[in-house]
Amino acid sequence: MLKIIDKYIIKKYMSTFFFSTLMFTIIALVVDFSERIQVFITKPLTTKQIIMEYYLPFIPWINGLLWPLFSLITVIFFTSRMAKNSEITAALASGTSYLRLLRPYVISSVILAVILLFANHYLIPEGNKTMKTFENKYVYSNERVRSENIHLFIGPDTKIFLRSFRKADTSGTIFRLEKFEGNQLVYMLRAGQLKWMGPPNHWQLRNYEIRKFDGEEEELILGRGKTIDTTLQLYPRDFIRYTNEREMMTTQEMVEFIDYEQSKGLDTAKSFIAELHRRSAEPVTIIILSLIGCAISSRNVRGGMGLHLAMGVLIGFMFILISKFAITFATNLDLSAAIAMWSPNVIFGILAVFLIFRAQK
């Protein structure tokens, strides 16, 4: 059962949190609009398109990124005022233990964490499909082409190499296909140019060369200046990726995409695995940072709210810095994505426990 103090703190937490969220959202909209206004004027866009396709999904996206920091600043803000007004001291003097005092903070942060968890996995990605498509089409060209030295598998024993691929005409240069039996190369197809001819997986090769190996014997078929049509378990999307594509996938779509990428031996799945863990780790961060905020702001010290907010900003900066390092380690090193993305929570979880036991009792 919730007691009066629980309801009091939960009400303060939620009202302060959502008021801060509203204020920041308005500021973010104004700043973003001032940066995009030139694009909106020069592109063939209507007001309805700008609002419905960009700014409507922009609101949950920008808030989803910053809710953990909002929770830290919110807790520091209202708890510092409670400490200054001796409300924390009165609660502790009445016999309420410090751990019991943390209950409404945990309840409030868990509610926000559940909302963010759902938003990260489903709501925000669905909105991003509209917003990021709008950005890619009108704001900037955000596509990244795997343009050099592309290696991938299209079967258990079949590997391809492509020097470069152009989205404009769906063609590639310097193509090579190799088939193996065990560790033995038995078939090789080379071509100067690879051209997508249409679904389901129709490709045309120009200036091709086919080599078949049977032990020490070799059969050579030359097609200089000729073309050959073939089918390959390969699609233009295997070569073209938007840098923000992972933000446009729901969790279920991302799991399926990761399986597809890994089946082709592509290392780009690392960033998607890291994103998957980020979506689950960030809601837990709200709980941890709320406890840290309570621990550092429940003591009435000289400097008051200003000192507490400065400490909160420092902790927030440290968390962002460690999170950025974690993403880099998860995508560019052999470190497990799960370990990398959850390590900031482990580090700050330990800090939260330390601060709670050092807090004013």
For each residue, the residues with C-beta under 8 A, 3 or more apart:
1:
2: 6 7 10 104 107
3: 6 7
4: 7 8
5: 8 9 91 96 101 104
6: 2 3 9 10 103 104 107
7: 2 3 4 10 11 104
8: 4 5 11 12 104
9: 5 6 12 13 104 105 108
10: 2 6 7 13 14 104 107 108
11: 7 8 14 15
12: 8 9 15 16 78 82
13: 9 10 16 17 74 75 78 104 105 108 109 290
14: 10 11 17 18 108 111
15: 11 12 18 19
16: 12 13 19 20 74 77 78
17: 13 14 20 21 70 71 74 108 112
18: 14 15 21 22
19: 15 16 22 23
20: 16 17 23 24 70 73 74 77
21: 17 18 24 25 63 67 70
22: 18 19 25 26
23: 19 20 26 27
24: 20 21 27 28 63 66 70
25: 21 22 28 29 59 62 63
26: 22 23 29 30
27: 23 24 30 31
28: 24 25 31 32 58 62
29: 25 26 32 33 55 58 59
30: 26 27 33 34
31: 27 28 34 35
32: 28 29 35 36 58
33: 29 30 36 37 55
34: 30 31 37
35: 31 32
36: 32 33 39 40 139
37: 33 34 40 41
38: 41 42
39: 36 42 43 138 139
40: 36 37 43 45 50
41: 37 38
42: 38 39
43: 39 40 138
44:
45: 40 49 50 138
46: 49 50
47: 50 51
48: 51 52
49: 45 46 52 53 54 134
50: 40 45 46 47 53 54 55
51: 47 48 54 55 56
52: 48 49 56 130
53: 49 50 56 57 130 131 133 134
54: 49 50 51 57 58 130 131 134 135
55: 29 33 50 51 58 59
56: 51 52 53 59 127 130
57: 53 54 60 61 124 127 128 130 131
58: 28 29 32 54 55 61 62 131
59: 25 29 55 56 62 63
60: 57 63 64 119 123 124 127
61: 57 58 64 65 124 127 128 131 247
62: 25 28 58 59 65 66
63: 21 24 25 59 60 66 67 70
64: 60 61 67 116 119 120 124 282
65: 61 62
66: 24 62 63 69 70
67: 21 63 64 70 71 112 116 282 286
68: 71 72 282 285 286 289 319
69: 66 72 73 289 316 319 320
70: 17 20 21 24 63 66 67 73 74
71: 17 67 68 74 75 109 112 286 289 290 293
72: 68 69 75 76 289 290 292 293 312 315 316
73: 20 69 70 76 77 293 309 312 313 316
74: 13 16 17 20 70 71 77 78 293
75: 13 71 72 78 79 105 289 290 293 294 297
76: 72 73 79 80 293 296 297 305 308 309 311 312
77: 16 20 73 74 80 81 305 309
78: 12 13 16 74 75 81 82
79: 75 76 82 83 88 293 294 297 298 308
80: 76 77 83 84 297 304 305 308 309
81: 77 78 84 85 305
82: 12 78 79 85 87 88 298
83: 79 80 86 87 88 89 297 298 299 300
84: 80 81 300 304 305
85: 81 82
86: 83 89 90 300
87: 82 83 90 91
88: 79 82 83 91 92 101 298 299 300 360
89: 83 86 92 93 300 360
90: 86 87 93 94
91: 5 87 88 94 96 101
92: 88 89 96 97 98 101 360 361
93: 89 90
94: 90 91
95:
96: 5 91 92 100 101
97: 92 100 101 361
98: 92 101 102 298 356 359 360 361
99: 102 103 356
100: 96 97 103
101: 5 88 91 92 96 97 98 104 105 298
102: 98 99 105 106 291 294 356
103: 6 99 100 106 107
104: 2 5 6 7 8 9 10 13 101 107 108
105: 9 13 75 101 102 108 109 290 291 294
106: 102 103 109 110 287 290 291
107: 2 6 10 103 104 110 111
108: 9 10 13 14 17 104 105 111 112 290
109: 13 71 105 106 112 113 286 287 290 291
110: 106 107 113 114 287
111: 14 107 108 114 115
112: 17 67 71 108 109 115 116 283 286
113: 109 110 116 117 283 284 286 287
114: 110 111 117 118 283
115: 111 112 118 119
116: 64 67 112 113 119 120 282 283 286
117: 113 114 120 121 279 280 283
118: 114 115 121 122 123
119: 60 64 115 116 122 123 124
120: 64 116 117 123 124 125 278 279 280 282 283
121: 117 118 125 250 251 279 280
122: 118 119 125 126 250 251
123: 60 118 119 120 126 127
124: 57 60 61 64 119 120 127 128 247
125: 120 121 122 128 129 247 248 249 250 251 253
126: 122 123 129 250
127: 56 57 60 61 123 124 130 131
128: 57 61 124 125 131 132 244 247 248
129: 125 126 132 133 248
130: 52 53 54 56 57 127 133 134
131: 53 54 57 58 61 127 128 134 135
132: 128 129 135 136 142 242 244 245 247 248
133: 53 129 130 136 137 248
134: 49 53 54 130 131 137 138 139
135: 54 131 132 138 139 140 142 244
136: 132 133 139 140 141 142 143 242 244
137: 133 134
138: 39 43 45 134 135
139: 36 39 134 135 136
140: 135 136
141: 136
142: 132 135 136 242 243 244
143: 136 167 240 241 242 243
144: 240 241 242 243
145: 165 166 167 239 240 241
146: 150 165 239 240 241
147: 164 165
148: 163 164
149: 161 163
150: 146 160 161 162 163 164 165 239
151: 159 160 161 265
152: 159 160 238 264 265 266
153: 156 158 159 160 263 264 265
154: 158 159 160 232 233 234 264
155: 158 233
156: 153
157: 179 180 181
158: 153 154 155 177 178 179 180
159: 151 152 153 154 177 178 180 265
160: 150 151 152 153 154 175 176 177 178 232 234
161: 149 150 151 174 175 176 178
162: 150 165 172 173 174 175 176 194 239
163: 148 149 150 172 173 174 175
164: 147 148 150 172 173 174
165: 145 146 147 150 162 170 171 172 194 236 239 240
166: 145 169 170 171 172
167: 143 145 170 236 239 240
168:
169: 166 195
170: 165 166 167 195 196 236
171: 165 166 193 194 195 196
172: 162 163 164 165 166 175 193 194 195 239
173: 162 163 164 192 193 194
174: 161 162 163 164 192
175: 160 161 162 163 172 189 190 191 192 193 194 205
176: 160 161 162 188 189 190 191
177: 158 159 160 187 188 189 190 232
178: 158 159 160 161 185 187 188
179: 157 158 185 186 187 188
180: 157 158 159 183 184 185 186
181: 157 184 186
182:
183: 180
184: 180 181 213
185: 178 179 180 188 213
186: 179 180 181 212 213 214
187: 177 178 179 210 211 212 213
188: 176 177 178 179 185 210 211 213
189: 175 176 177 205 208 209 210 211
190: 175 176 177 208 209 210 211
191: 175 176 194 205 206 207 208 209
192: 173 174 175 206 207 208
193: 171 172 173 175 205 206 207
194: 162 165 171 172 173 175 191 203 204 205
195: 169 170 171 172 203 204 205 206
196: 170 171 202 203 236
197: 202 203 204 229
198: 202
199: 202
200: 231
201: 231 232 233 234 235
202: 196 197 198 199 229 231
203: 194 195 196 197 229 230 231 232 234
204: 194 195 197 227 228 229 230
205: 175 189 191 193 194 195 208 223 227 228 229 230
206: 191 192 193 195 226 227
207: 191 192 193 223 224 225 226
208: 189 190 191 192 205 223 226 227 228
209: 189 190 191 220 221 222 223 224
210: 187 188 189 190 220 221 223
211: 187 188 189 190 218 219 220 221
212: 186 187 218 219 221
213: 184 185 186 187 188 217 218
214: 186 217 218 219
215:
216:
217: 213 214
218: 211 212 213 214
219: 211 212 214
220: 209 210 211
221: 209 210 211 212
222: 209
223: 205 207 208 209 210 226 227 228
224: 207 209
225: 207
226: 206 207 208 223
227: 204 205 206 208 223
228: 204 205 208 223
229: 197 202 203 204 205
230: 203 204 205
231: 200 201 202 203
232: 154 160 177 201 203
233: 154 155 201
234: 154 160 201 203 238
235: 201 238
236: 165 167 170 196 239 240
237: 240
238: 152 234 235 264 266
239: 145 146 150 162 165 167 172 236
240: 143 144 145 146 165 167 236 237
241: 143 144 145 146 245 268
242: 132 136 142 143 144 245 248
243: 142 143 144
244: 128 132 135 136 142 247 248
245: 132 241 242 248 249
246: 249 254 271 272 275
247: 61 124 125 128 132 244 275
248: 125 128 129 132 133 242 244 245
249: 125 245 246 253 254 257 272
250: 121 122 125 126 253 254
251: 121 122 125 254 255 276 279
252: 255 256
253: 125 249 250 256 257
254: 246 249 250 251 257 258 272 275 276
255: 251 252 258 259 276
256: 252 253 259 260
257: 249 253 254 260 261 269 272
258: 254 255 261 262 269 272 273 276
259: 255 256 262 263
260: 256 257 263 264
261: 257 258 264 266 268 269 272
262: 258 259 265 266 269
263: 153 259 260
264: 152 153 154 238 260 261
265: 151 152 153 159 262
266: 152 238 261 262 269
267: 270
268: 241 261 271 272
269: 257 258 261 262 266 272 273
270: 267 273 274 330 331 337
271: 246 268 274 275 330 331
272: 246 249 254 257 258 261 268 269 275 276
273: 258 269 270 276 277 330 337
274: 270 271 277 278 327 330 331 337 340 341
275: 246 247 254 271 272 278 279
276: 251 254 255 258 272 273 279 280 337
277: 273 274 280 281 330 337 338 340 341 342
278: 120 274 275 281 282 327 341
279: 117 120 121 251 275 276 282
280: 117 120 121 276 277 283 284
281: 277 278 284 285 341 342 344 345
282: 64 67 68 116 120 278 279 285 286
283: 112 113 114 116 117 120 280 286 287
284: 113 280 281 287 288 345
285: 68 281 282 288 289 319 344 345 348
286: 67 68 71 109 112 113 116 282 283 289 290
287: 106 109 110 113 283 284 290 291
288: 284 285 291 292 345 348 349 352
289: 68 69 71 72 75 285 286 292 293 315 316 319 348
290: 13 71 72 75 105 106 108 109 286 287 293 294
291: 102 105 106 109 287 288 294 295 352 355 356
292: 72 288 289 295 296 315 348 351 352 355
293: 71 72 73 74 75 76 79 289 290 296 297 312
294: 75 79 102 105 290 291 297 298 356 359
295: 291 292 298 352 355 356 358 359
296: 76 292 293 299 308 311 312 315 355 359
297: 75 76 79 80 83 293 294 305 308 312
298: 79 82 83 88 98 101 294 295 359 360
299: 83 88 296 359 360
300: 83 84 86 88 89 304
301: 304 307 308
302: 307
303: 306 307 308
304: 80 84 300 301 307 308
305: 76 77 80 81 84 297 308 309
306: 303 309 310
307: 301 302 303 304 310 311
308: 76 79 80 296 297 301 303 304 305 311 312
309: 73 76 77 80 305 306 312 313
310: 306 307 313 314
311: 76 296 307 308 314 315
312: 72 73 76 293 296 297 308 309 315 316
313: 73 309 310 316 317
314: 310 311 317 318
315: 72 289 292 296 311 312 318 319 348 351
316: 69 72 73 289 312 313 319 320
317: 313 314 320 321
318: 314 315 321 322
319: 68 69 285 289 315 316 322 323 344 348
320: 69 316 317 323 324
321: 317 318 324 325
322: 318 319 325 326 343 344 347
323: 319 320 326 327 344
324: 320 321 327 328
325: 321 322 328 329
326: 322 323 329 330 340 341 343 344
327: 274 278 323 324 330 331 340 341
328: 324 325 331 332 333
329: 325 326 332 333 335 340
330: 270 271 273 274 277 326 327 333 335 336 337 340 341
331: 270 271 274 327 328 337
332: 328 329
333: 328 329 330
334:
335: 329 330 339 340
336: 330 339 340
337: 270 273 274 276 277 330 331 340 341
338: 277 341 342
339: 335 336 342 343
340: 274 277 326 327 329 330 335 336 337 343
341: 274 277 278 281 326 327 330 337 338 344
342: 277 281 338 339 345 346
343: 322 326 339 340 346 347
344: 281 285 319 322 323 326 341 347 348
345: 281 284 285 288 342 348 349
346: 342 343 349 350
347: 322 343 344 350 351
348: 285 288 289 292 315 319 344 345 351 352
349: 288 345 346 352 353
350: 346 347 353 354
351: 292 315 347 348 354 355
352: 288 291 292 295 348 349 355 356
353: 349 350 356 357
354: 350 351 357 358
355: 291 292 295 296 351 352 358 359
356: 98 99 102 291 294 295 352 353 359
357: 353 354
358: 295 354 355
359: 98 294 295 296 298 299 355 356
360: 88 89 92 98 298 299
361: 92 97 98
